[in-house]
């Protein structure tokens, strides 16, 4: 398949909120409904059974034990053919074609459409304040057997405002249920929400926060990707749709949030106040973050629609899951564009591998044009905006390798490298607290850094024309084999 397959396919988002998305997923037959499950164990068990499979259904839990009638939880949006629908593209595109089409439609000339403040919206159908505040009534589950509690915020993003510069941020930060009026607010060092919190702390102030717990899928995805400093993620979502997101202002903080969101918690984070949070099964497949005092959101208002839908996107770790799947498609597109924007020519494929949470392993294929081209591509890929956080390995290959396939990527690394000559190391790179390889000493002193390996798995440029020929079929032969004898594997 050509690395540029899927080009020139226009994307169009056909929904405005989570309910409209669910209707579309239902129409293509990819939704299953489960009644009467409990949040203590059942929903977590279902997640183990479903989320690791790329073709698993979207699951909606109804009539959850101990929760009000009509309160629902939805999980596994980004799988099956609905992943393409979610980004507004035809269902026949492969994951690479989807990523590249997304890049060409939305990232090459990335547009913003500033949000619009309106007076009212469905989110105000229910306004809870004072003694009526109780987050425990929502179907927040215990996702993993050793989690420290219920996690209401996995498919969530929080809106904050920079107290010095005034810009808005929407960041995806997890939230544990601590009590009826308190949930965790965990931000990693260097992320925009963390920067905002530290600025409020320096001013001796509490930070206003609006936490969206059931939003438009695109808004959640953008909350978990790397938008430039000073930019509001939801204005880019508006740019994707070609129209502004309609937002209302919270009655306590004045912060904006989507008028058609499902559930929003509004309140304040005191940078000096903490509560023990965790442990939580991280995207790295470990309980690396542990159980520690961390900041929390004290809730002063809850807003929710009638029959609200809580969005759940828990990390499962130890291989691909929904979190890794959507990140792979979107981050790979962003990383390719970052490398191109830095001036690197002839970049073919880029893939942020689902194994490793689409953060730790990146494959880049190029058509070599000059000595050092491969090292340049690898170094930039390792440290640019889309991939700098928690990146560990970047493997650069020639254009004949399909880097979306883990087997081909590792094959190139094994047969086209000499370990001593082919690997460069970057020291003191930005790491995640979820990394289980951070030493106890590093955690004690707050040293969230690690090394990154940039592996040059291209044919050596100065003798690449003498490098042994690969016995892999040409694209033409591969296509002919599929057309003539592919039927032999169809029913396997």
C-alpha positions in Angstrom: 0.0 0.0 0.0 1.3 3.5 -0.8 2.1 5.5 2.3 0.0 8.3 1.0 -3.2 6.1 0.5 -6.2 7.9 1.7 -5.0 11.3 0.4 -7.5 13.8 -1.0 -10.4 12.3 0.9 -12.4 15.1 2.5 -13.5 14.7 6.1 -16.8 15.9 7.6 -17.9 15.6 11.2 -21.6 14.6 11.3 -22.4 15.1 15.0 -22.2 17.8 17.5 -22.3 16.0 20.8 -22.0 12.6 22.5 -25.7 11.7 21.9 -25.6 12.4 18.2 -22.4 10.4 18.0 -24.2 7.5 19.8 -27.1 7.6 17.3 -24.6 7.3 14.4 -22.8 4.4 16.0 -26.1 2.7 16.7 -27.1 3.0 13.0 -24.0 1.1 11.9 -24.7 -1.6 14.4 -21.7 -1.2 16.7 -23.4 -0.5 20.1 -24.3 -3.0 22.7 -26.5 -2.2 25.7 -26.0 -3.8 29.2 -28.6 -3.4 31.9 -28.2 -3.9 35.6 -24.4 -4.0 35.9 -22.7 -2.8 39.1 -19.9 -0.2 39.3 -18.0 -2.2 41.9 -16.8 -4.9 39.5 -19.0 -5.6 36.5 -18.1 -2.5 34.4 -14.4 -3.1 35.0 -14.7 -6.7 33.9 -16.5 -5.7 30.7 -13.7 -3.2 30.0 -11.2 -6.1 30.3 -13.2 -8.1 27.9 -13.9 -5.4 25.3 -11.4 -2.6 25.3 -8.3 -4.5 24.2 -10.0 -5.6 20.9 -9.7 -3.3 17.9 -13.1 -4.5 16.7 -14.9 -4.5 20.0 -18.3 -2.8 20.3 -19.2 0.5 22.0 -20.9 -0.5 25.2 -23.6 1.5 27.0 -24.4 0.6 30.6 -27.9 1.3 31.7 -29.7 0.9 35.0 -26.4 0.7 36.9 -26.9 -0.6 40.4 -27.1 2.2 43.0 -27.4 4.9 40.4 -30.6 6.9 39.5 -32.8 5.6 36.7 -31.6 6.9 33.3 -28.0 7.6 34.4 -25.7 5.8 31.9 -22.0 5.1 31.1 -20.5 4.7 27.6 -17.2 3.2 26.8 -15.1 2.2 23.7 -15.9 4.9 21.2 -12.8 4.5 19.1 -12.9 1.0 17.6 -14.5 -0.8 14.8 -15.6 1.2 11.8 -17.0 3.9 14.1 -13.4 5.2 14.6 -13.5 6.6 11.1 -17.0 8.0 11.5 -15.8 9.7 14.7 -13.2 11.7 12.7 -15.5 12.2 9.8 -14.0 9.8 7.2 -15.2 6.8 5.2 -15.3 3.5 7.0 -13.0 1.7 4.5 -9.9 3.6 5.4 -7.1 1.7 7.2 -5.8 3.2 10.4 -2.8 4.7 8.5 -5.1 6.1 5.8 -7.3 7.6 8.4 -4.4 9.2 10.2 -3.0 10.7 7.0 -6.4 11.8 5.7 -6.9 13.6 9.1 -3.5 15.3 8.8 -4.2 16.4 5.2 -7.7 17.7 5.9 -7.1 19.3 9.3 -3.5 19.8 10.2 -1.6 21.1 7.1 -3.7 24.2 7.2 -5.0 24.0 10.8 -7.9 26.4 11.3 -9.5 27.7 14.5 -13.0 28.9 15.0 -13.4 30.7 18.3 -16.1 29.4 20.6 -19.4 31.3 21.0 -20.9 32.1 24.4 -24.7 31.5 24.6 -27.1 32.0 27.5 -28.5 28.5 27.8 -28.2 24.8 26.7 -29.1 21.3 27.6 -26.4 21.1 30.2 -28.5 23.4 32.4 -31.4 20.9 32.5 -30.3 20.0 36.0 -28.3 22.4 38.2 -27.2 21.0 41.6 -25.7 23.2 44.3 -25.3 23.1 48.1 -26.6 19.9 49.8 -27.8 18.5 46.4 -24.2 18.0 45.2 -23.3 14.3 45.1 -21.0 12.9 42.5 -21.3 9.4 43.9 -24.7 9.0 42.2 -23.0 8.9 38.8 -22.0 5.4 37.5 -18.2 5.9 38.1 -16.7 2.4 38.3 -13.7 0.8 39.8 -11.9 0.1 36.5 -9.1 -2.2 37.7 -9.1 -4.6 40.6 -6.3 -2.9 42.5 -7.5 0.7 41.9 -7.7 2.9 45.0 -11.3 3.8 44.3 -13.9 4.9 41.7 -12.6 7.0 38.8 -15.3 9.3 37.4 -12.8 11.1 35.2 -11.2 9.0 32.5 -13.1 10.3 29.4 -12.8 13.8 30.8 -11.3 17.2 30.2 -11.0 20.2 32.4 -11.3 23.9 31.4 -8.9 26.3 33.2 -7.8 29.9 32.5 -4.3 31.3 32.8 -4.5 33.9 35.6 -1.7 36.0 34.0 -2.4 35.8 30.3 -6.1 35.0 30.2 -6.0 32.1 27.7 -8.2 29.0 28.2 -7.0 25.4 28.3 -8.9 22.1 28.0 -6.7 19.3 29.4 -7.5 15.6 30.0 -6.7 14.9 33.6 -8.0 11.9 35.6 -10.4 12.3 38.5 -10.9 9.9 41.4 -14.1 10.1 43.5 -13.1 11.2 47.0 -16.5 12.0 48.4 -19.9 13.6 47.4 -18.3 17.0 46.8 -14.7 16.2 46.1 -12.8 14.5 43.1 -9.2 14.3 42.3 -7.4 16.7 40.0 -4.2 15.2 38.7 -2.0 17.1 36.3 1.5 16.0 35.3 4.4 18.5 35.4 4.7 20.6 32.3 1.2 20.2 31.1 -0.8 23.3 30.7 -3.2 22.6 33.5 -0.2 22.2 35.8 1.3 25.4 34.6 -2.0 27.2 35.3 -2.2 25.7 38.8 1.3 26.8 39.7 0.5 30.4 38.6 -2.5 30.5 40.9 -0.4 29.0 43.6 2.2 31.8 43.2 -0.6 34.4 43.5 -2.0 32.6 46.6 -5.3 31.9 44.9 -7.5 28.9 44.2 -7.8 27.8 40.6 -11.3 27.8 39.0 -12.1 24.6 37.1 -14.9 23.2 35.1 -14.6 19.4 34.5 -16.5 18.0 31.6 -17.4 14.3 32.2 -19.4 13.5 29.1 -18.4 15.7 26.2 -18.3 15.6 22.4 -15.7 12.9 21.5 -13.6 15.3 19.5 -13.3 17.7 22.4 -12.1 14.9 24.7 -9.6 13.8 22.1 -8.2 17.3 21.7 -8.0 17.6 25.5 -5.5 14.7 25.4 -3.3 15.9 22.6 -0.5 18.5 22.4 -2.0 21.9 21.4 0.4 24.8 21.4 0.9 26.9 24.6 -1.7 29.7 24.7 -4.2 28.0 22.5 -7.7 26.7 23.4 -8.2 23.2 22.2 -12.0 23.6 21.7 -11.4 26.4 19.2 -9.5 23.9 17.1 -12.5 21.5 17.4 -14.6 24.4 16.1 -12.2 24.7 13.2 -12.6 21.0 12.3 -16.3 21.5 12.2 -16.2 24.8 10.5 -18.5 26.4 13.1 -18.0 27.6 16.7 -18.7 25.4 19.6 -21.5 26.9 21.6 -20.6 27.3 25.2 -22.2 28.5 28.4 -20.6 30.1 31.4 -20.5 28.4 34.8 -22.6 30.1 37.4 -19.8 29.9 40.0 -16.5 30.5 38.2 -17.7 32.1 34.9 -15.5 29.6 33.0 -17.0 28.4 29.7 -18.0 24.8 28.8 -20.0 23.2 26.0 -23.7 23.9 26.2 -24.5 20.4 25.0 -22.1 18.5 27.4 -23.6 15.7 29.4 -22.1 16.3 32.9 -20.0 19.2 34.2 -18.4 19.7 37.7 -17.6 23.2 38.6 -15.5 24.4 41.5 -12.0 25.3 42.7 -8.7 23.6 43.2 -6.6 24.9 46.1 -3.0 24.3 45.1 -2.1 23.9 48.8 -4.8 21.3 49.6 -4.3 17.6 48.9 -6.0 14.3 49.5 -4.5 10.8 49.0 -5.2 9.7 45.5 -4.6 6.3 43.7 -3.3 3.9 42.9 -4.7 3.7 39.4 -3.9 1.2 36.6 -1.8 3.5 34.3 -1.5 3.4 30.5 2.0 1.9 31.0 0.4 -1.2 32.4 1.6 -0.6 36.0 0.5 1.2 39.1 3.5 3.4 38.7 2.0 6.6 40.1 1.3 4.9 43.4 -0.9 6.3 46.2 0.1 9.9 47.1 -1.3 13.2 48.3 -2.5 15.1 45.2 -4.7 18.2 44.5 -8.4 17.9 44.4 -11.4 19.7 43.0 -14.0 20.9 45.6 -17.3 21.0 43.7 -19.6 23.9 44.1 -22.0 23.1 41.3 -23.0 20.1 39.2 -24.7 20.5 35.8 -26.1 17.6 33.9 -28.6 16.8 31.1 -31.6 14.6 31.7 -30.6 10.9 31.5 -26.8 11.9 31.5 -24.1 9.8 29.8 -20.8 9.5 31.6 -17.9 8.9 29.2 -15.4 6.2 30.3 -12.0 5.9 28.6 -9.8 3.9 31.1 -6.2 2.9 30.2 -5.8 -0.8 30.2 -2.0 -1.0 29.6 0.0 -4.1 28.4 -1.0 -3.6 24.8 -3.4 -1.6 22.6 -6.6 -0.2 24.1 -9.0 2.5 23.2 -6.8 5.2 24.7 -3.9 4.1 22.6 -6.0 3.7 19.4 -7.3 7.2 19.2 -3.9 8.6 20.3 -2.2 6.6 17.6 -4.3 8.0 14.8 -4.2 11.6 16.0 -0.7 11.8 17.4 0.8 10.1 14.3 -0.8 12.8 12.2 0.5 15.5 14.4 4.0 14.1 14.6 4.3 13.7 10.9 3.2 17.3 10.4 5.6 18.5 13.2 8.5 16.8 11.4 7.5 18.3 8.0 7.0 21.7 9.5 10.6 21.5 10.9 11.9 21.2 7.4 12.6 17.5 7.1 11.9 16.4 3.5 10.4 13.2 2.1 8.7 12.0 5.2 6.5 9.0 4.2 4.9 7.3 7.2 4.8 8.1 10.9 3.2 5.9 13.5 3.0 6.3 17.3 2.6 2.6 18.3 -0.4 1.5 20.3 1.9 -0.7 22.3 3.4 1.8 24.7 0.3 3.9 24.8 1.1 5.7 21.5 3.7 7.6 23.4 6.8 5.4 24.0 7.6 4.0 20.5 7.5 5.9 17.2 8.2 4.7 13.8 9.2 7.1 11.0 9.9 6.2 7.4 11.7 8.5 5.0 13.2 8.5 1.5 16.8 9.3 2.2 18.1 12.4 0.3 21.4 13.3 2.0 23.8 12.2 4.7 22.4 12.6 8.2 18.8 12.8 6.9 17.7 9.8 9.0 19.3 11.2 12.2 17.8 14.6 11.6 14.3 13.0 11.3 14.8 10.9 14.4 16.1 13.7 16.6 13.3 16.0 15.6 10.6 13.3 16.1 11.9 12.5 19.6 11.7 16.1 20.9 9.0 17.9 18.9 5.7 19.0 20.5 3.6 15.9 19.5 6.0 13.3 20.9 8.3 14.8 23.5 6.3 13.7 26.5 7.2 10.1 27.7 8.8 9.2 24.3 11.4 6.4 24.7 12.2 5.0 21.3 12.2 6.5 17.8 13.0 4.1 14.9 13.7 5.7 11.5 13.5 3.4 8.5 13.6 3.6 4.7 10.3 4.1 2.8 10.0 0.4 1.9 9.1 -0.4 5.5 5.4 -0.1 6.7 6.1 1.4 10.1 2.5 1.0 11.2 3.2 -2.7 11.4 5.2 -3.6 14.5 6.7 -6.7 12.9 8.1 -4.7 10.0 9.4 -1.9 12.2 11.3 -4.4 14.5 12.5 -6.3 11.5 14.1 -3.2 10.1 15.6 -2.4 13.5 17.2 -5.9 13.7 18.6 -6.2 10.2 19.5 -2.6 9.3 21.3 -1.5 12.4 24.6 -2.0 14.2 23.7 -1.3 17.9 27.0 0.5 18.6 26.8 2.8 15.6 23.1 3.1 14.9 21.7 4.4 18.2 21.9 8.0 19.6 20.8 8.8 23.1 19.1 11.9 24.4 19.5 12.5 28.2 17.2 14.2 30.6 14.1 14.1 28.4 10.6 14.8 29.6 9.0 11.8 31.2 5.6 10.8 32.7 5.1 9.9 36.3 3.3 6.8 35.0 6.7 5.4 33.8 7.5 2.4 36.1 11.2 2.9 35.3 11.5 6.1 37.3 13.6 5.3 40.3 12.4 5.8 43.9 15.1 8.5 44.2 13.9 10.3 41.1 10.3 10.3 42.5 11.5 11.6 45.8 13.3 14.6 44.3 10.7 15.2 41.5 13.1 14.2 38.7 10.6 13.2 35.9 13.2 12.7 33.2 14.6 9.7 31.3 16.7 8.9 28.2 15.4 8.5 24.7 16.9 6.2 22.0 16.9 7.3 18.4 17.6 4.3 16.3 18.7 4.7 12.7 17.3 1.7 10.9 17.9 3.1 7.4 20.3 1.6 4.9 23.7 3.4 5.6 23.5 6.4 3.2 27.1 6.2 2.0 26.7 2.7 0.7 22.9 2.3 0.5 23.1 1.4 -3.2 25.3 -1.6 -2.3 23.1 -2.7 0.5 21.6 -6.2 -0.1 18.3 -6.1 -1.8 15.2 -7.0 0.3 13.2 -10.1 -0.7 10.0 -8.4 0.2 7.6 -8.1 -2.7 7.2 -4.8 -4.6 3.9 -3.0 -4.0 2.8 -4.2 -7.5 3.5 -7.9 -6.7 1.9 -7.6 -3.2 -1.2 -6.2 -4.8 -1.3 -8.9 -7.5 -0.9 -11.6 -4.8 -3.8 -10.2 -2.8 -6.1 -9.8 -5.9 -5.4 -13.3 -7.2 -5.1 -15.4 -4.1 -6.2 -13.3 -1.2 -9.5 -15.3 -1.1 -7.6 -18.2 0.4 -7.3 -16.2 3.7 -10.7 -14.5 3.7 -12.4 -17.1 6.0 -9.4 -17.7 8.2 
